[in-house]
Amino acid sequence: MSAPLNNDEAARLAQAQAQAVSGKGPAFLPDFSSSTVGTMGIELELMVLDRLTYDLFPAAPDILRILDQHDKPWVHTPEITTSMLEVATSILESYGEASEQLEHIRSTVQRAAFEVGASVSGGGAHPFQRWNEQRIFPKERYFESERKYGYLAKLFTVFGMHVHIGAGTADEAVRLCAWLTQRAPLFIALSANSVCWQGEVSGFCSSRSNVVGAFPMSGIQPHEFRSWQDFRDYFDRLAGFGIVNSIKDFYWDVRPKPEYGTIELRVLDTPLRPEYAAALACYARELCLEFADQPGRWPSNGSRELYTWNRFNAARDGVDASWIDPETAVSLPVAQVIRADLERLGRRSTDPDFAKARSVIETLMKDGGQAGLLRRHLAGGGGMNDLARVASEIFEARQPAGG
């Protein structure tokens, strides 16, 4: 990821972006910042829950005010509704750094939530909340989203994990996006933990994954892109139609994030444990480092239909899904593909703690993954409220040192 901007540069960029996002200024696409390949950052969208009912609880503004008083290396921000909050790490370079900082985030946010009578939780979708009961966070950007997208803004009360990976250059970001997009369904499968939707068993391991498709600029980067100029031309054309105003209008599964100098993987349900988040981010990082070591090489198959099928299977079946390799057209079990990736990446990784990340992912995949754990709880007679309680207790439990 890129070095921080100075205060004046950051202020000008923030003002231009805010005006573009709110629709009150011209369309704005910042220049692509230089960055170090393979640095990473992790964003988690967390549920805020009532400690008695475990329904969503609109206490995020109060929690954010408490967090404002803490001096810390990570940041906290509101999200589109008041029962959500987002936390984002500093720039990280290893599993050890990621697991340590995410544990600090977990414990700090948990204490702040406790002060206002709330709990926090991971998970991709709350099991029984109703979209129409949610409140838009009082911020102009979110009010503009509600005006633009109507009920979809509240329907987007779902909870994801985003991973930023330093791309080095703008052109390389486009290439790395193409490669990481192919494997994005593997991360849907690994992180899947939203088995219920609006009070019903969904039939999917990740019901959250289906929500983003309702937005007009969802999907994936066009296969024909070969440079940052291709993306700029595309942005300018869509901006000319009034379709996009900023990078935030692209709800792609993997997108460039020019102001950070990164690409952003956006498909994951927020994991139930911070150590899972750290391990999955490191998996994505190692894939990008491997792709970066193959300069000039592009995916040979950019079929949207094949990608959509892989994505659907991953969301429905989680770690028990199958995945069709776009390069070979061979269908393989997701778990087999992931284990092969981790073994290959482990041989080339310079992260001293990547073996720990591999072990965490192996644990994560057992017995149907996180979705399997939640489904067993339901099958054992647990209700929706109890499911939300269990997920919160898993997240709030202190993690062992080093993950």
Secondary structure, 3 states (H helix, E strand, C coil): CCCCCCHHHHHHHHHHHHHHHHCCCCCCCCCCCCCCCCCEEEEEEEEEEECCCCCECCCHHHHHHHHCCCCCCCEEEECCECCEEEEECCCECCHHHHHHHHHHHHHHHHHHHHHCCEEEECCCCCCCCCHHHCCECCCHHHHHHHHHHCCHHHHCCCCEEEEEEECCCHHHHHHHHHHHHHHHHHHHHHHCCECEECCEECCCCECHHHCHHHCCCEECCCCCCCCHHHHHHHHHHHHHHCCCCCHHHCEECEEEECCCCEEEEEEEECCCCHHHHHHHHHHHHHHHHHHHCCCCCCCCCCCHHHHHHHHHHHHHHHHHCEEECCCCCCEEEHHHHHHHHHHHHHHHCCCCCHHHHHHHHHHHHHHHHHHHHHHHHHHCCCCHHHHHHHHHHHHHCCCCCCC
